[in-house]
């Protein structure tokens, strides 16, 4: 018989919930020490449930659960310090980060550094109207955590990036020096690669090219799946 794993008062965020039967919820959560976990919150939709109104996205929580299979049983959920609420475009950016985690992060694969960076990113989204740098930094960090760190300081031939040159970025190899102008429309400047490496998005060209670069790298990992947040909010393409 498989023994049950128990978790008590674990730092976590809710990524997504959906109804289960008449009164319950399935909760997709991101826990600091456990990674992405799926939990059954029995009766959480009942009016008098202690969990009702607590299982919200973008709030720091402590969750307790037991699990002997892929779907665990959520025993308790409580607040763990208030975060400033996300609004407007910042809210949609938060949903975008959640969808990245849901689509790309394997279940039961802890990423404590990524959890902390996610928490910081939510804080920045709540306190800023300049969302693009926050998203680019999170995308880059998540790819690195999953073992797909973008090659930014050197090209595919291990030569230092020339800020004055242009490169074609192949996801499986890295930047390749542009030698044929026919590919110029899909190329990226060396300065942009160095800026992304330094999380410096002050240049308009860097912001535009970094968005296209990260979108291509993430698409490679999604294997053709479309992100719903991009489909729902078309102008998120600007970010």
C-alpha positions in Angstrom: 0.0 0.0 0.0 1.3 3.4 -0.9 1.8 5.7 2.1 0.3 9.1 2.2 2.5 12.2 2.0 1.5 14.9 4.3 2.2 18.6 4.0 1.5 21.1 6.8 1.2 24.9 6.5 3.2 25.0 3.3 3.8 28.4 1.6 1.8 28.3 -1.7 -0.1 30.2 -4.3 -3.2 29.2 -6.1 -2.7 29.1 -9.9 -6.1 27.9 -11.0 -9.3 26.4 -9.6 -12.2 24.7 -11.3 -15.5 23.1 -10.0 -15.6 19.5 -9.0 -19.0 17.9 -8.5 -21.6 20.0 -6.7 -19.6 21.6 -3.8 -15.9 21.0 -4.3 -13.0 22.4 -6.2 -9.9 21.1 -7.9 -7.0 23.4 -6.9 -3.8 23.8 -9.0 -1.3 25.3 -6.5 2.4 26.2 -6.6 4.0 25.3 -3.3 7.5 26.5 -2.4 8.8 23.1 -1.2 6.6 20.8 -3.4 6.3 22.6 -6.8 3.0 22.4 -8.7 0.4 20.2 -7.0 -3.2 19.3 -7.7 -5.5 19.2 -4.7 -9.1 18.4 -4.1 -10.8 20.9 -1.8 -13.9 19.1 -0.6 -16.9 21.3 0.1 -15.0 24.5 -0.7 -17.9 25.9 -2.6 -20.3 25.6 0.3 -21.4 28.9 1.8 -20.0 28.1 5.2 -16.8 26.5 4.1 -13.7 27.9 5.9 -11.9 27.7 2.5 -14.5 29.8 0.6 -13.0 33.1 -0.3 -9.4 32.0 0.7 -8.5 29.9 -2.4 -7.7 33.0 -4.5 -4.9 33.5 -7.0 -2.2 36.1 -6.3 -2.5 35.8 -2.5 0.2 34.3 -0.3 -1.3 31.2 1.5 -0.4 28.3 3.7 -1.9 25.0 2.6 -2.1 21.7 4.4 -2.8 18.5 2.5 -2.3 14.7 2.2 -1.7 12.7 -0.9 -1.2 9.1 -1.9 -1.8 9.8 -5.6 -1.5 12.6 -8.2 -4.6 14.3 -6.7 -4.2 15.2 -3.0 -6.8 16.1 -0.4 -6.6 19.7 0.8 -7.2 19.9 4.5 -6.7 23.6 5.3 -6.0 26.9 3.7 -5.1 30.2 5.5 -3.8 33.6 4.6 -0.1 34.2 5.0 0.3 37.9 4.7 -1.6 40.2 2.3 -0.3 41.2 -1.1 -1.4 44.3 -3.0 -4.2 43.3 -5.4 -3.5 43.1 -9.1 -5.7 45.3 -11.4 -6.3 45.8 -15.1 -3.4 44.9 -17.3 -1.4 43.9 -14.2 -4.1 41.3 -13.4 -3.9 39.8 -16.9 -0.1 39.7 -16.6 -0.5 37.8 -13.4 -2.8 35.3 -15.2 -0.1 35.0 -17.9 2.5 34.0 -15.3 0.1 31.5 -13.8 -0.6 30.0 -17.2 3.2 29.7 -17.9 3.6 27.7 -14.7 0.6 25.5 -15.4 1.7 24.7 -18.9 5.5 24.4 -18.4 6.1 23.3 -14.8 5.9 19.6 -14.2 3.9 18.4 -11.2 5.7 17.6 -7.9 8.9 19.2 -9.1 10.1 21.7 -6.5 11.5 25.0 -7.7 12.0 27.1 -4.5 14.0 29.9 -6.3 11.3 30.2 -9.0 8.6 30.3 -6.3 10.4 33.2 -4.6 10.9 35.0 -8.0 7.2 34.5 -8.8 6.2 36.1 -5.4 8.5 39.0 -6.2 7.1 39.4 -9.7 3.5 39.6 -8.3 4.7 42.3 -5.9 6.2 44.2 -8.8 3.1 43.8 -11.0 1.0 45.3 -8.2 3.2 48.3 -7.8 4.2 49.2 -11.4 2.7 50.1 -14.7 5.8 49.1 -16.7 4.9 45.4 -17.0 7.1 44.3 -19.9 10.4 44.1 -18.0 8.7 42.1 -15.2 7.4 39.5 -17.7 10.6 39.2 -19.6 12.6 38.7 -16.4 10.2 36.0 -15.3 10.1 34.2 -18.6 13.9 34.1 -18.7 14.1 32.9 -15.1 11.5 30.2 -15.7 13.3 28.9 -18.8 16.5 28.7 -16.8 14.9 26.9 -13.9 13.5 24.3 -16.3 16.9 23.7 -17.9 16.4 25.8 -21.0 18.4 28.9 -20.1 18.7 31.2 -23.1 22.3 31.7 -24.4 22.7 35.4 -24.4 26.4 36.4 -23.7 27.9 34.1 -26.3 26.8 32.8 -29.7 26.4 29.2 -30.7 30.1 29.0 -31.6 31.1 30.2 -28.1 32.2 33.6 -29.3 31.3 36.7 -27.2 28.2 38.5 -28.5 29.0 41.6 -30.6 26.5 44.3 -29.7 26.8 45.8 -33.2 26.0 42.6 -35.0 22.7 40.8 -35.7 21.9 37.2 -34.9 19.4 34.5 -35.8 18.4 32.7 -32.6 17.9 29.0 -33.0 16.2 27.7 -29.8 18.3 24.5 -29.7 21.6 26.1 -30.5 21.5 29.8 -29.5 22.5 32.9 -31.4 24.0 32.4 -34.9 25.8 35.4 -36.5 23.7 36.8 -39.3 25.5 36.5 -42.7 22.5 36.6 -45.0 20.3 39.7 -45.1 17.3 37.5 -46.1 16.8 36.6 -42.5 17.2 40.1 -41.1 13.5 40.5 -40.4 13.6 37.6 -37.9 17.0 38.5 -36.4 17.9 40.0 -33.1 20.6 42.6 -32.3 23.6 41.7 -30.2 22.8 44.6 -28.0 19.4 43.2 -27.3 20.9 39.9 -26.3 23.3 41.6 -23.9 20.5 43.8 -22.5 18.3 40.7 -21.8 21.2 39.0 -20.1 21.4 42.1 -17.8 17.6 42.5 -17.4 18.0 46.0 -19.0 14.9 47.0 -21.0 15.5 50.7 -21.3 15.8 50.6 -25.1 12.6 50.4 -27.1 14.4 48.1 -29.6 15.4 45.8 -26.8 11.8 45.6 -25.4 10.4 44.8 -28.9 13.0 42.2 -29.8 13.1 40.6 -26.4 9.3 40.1 -26.5 9.6 38.3 -29.9 12.6 36.3 -28.7 11.0 35.1 -25.5 7.8 34.3 -27.3 9.7 32.1 -29.7 11.6 30.3 -27.0 8.5 29.6 -25.0 6.6 28.4 -28.1 9.4 25.9 -28.6 8.7 24.5 -25.1 4.9 24.5 -25.6 5.1 22.4 -28.7 2.4 24.3 -30.6 0.0 24.9 -27.7 -1.6 28.3 -27.5 -1.6 30.3 -24.3 -5.2 31.3 -23.5 -4.1 34.6 -21.9 -2.7 35.8 -25.1 -5.8 34.8 -27.0 -8.1 36.5 -24.5 -6.2 39.7 -24.3 -4.9 40.5 -27.7 -3.0 43.6 -26.7 -0.9 41.5 -24.3 1.2 41.1 -27.5 2.6 44.5 -26.6 4.1 42.9 -23.5 
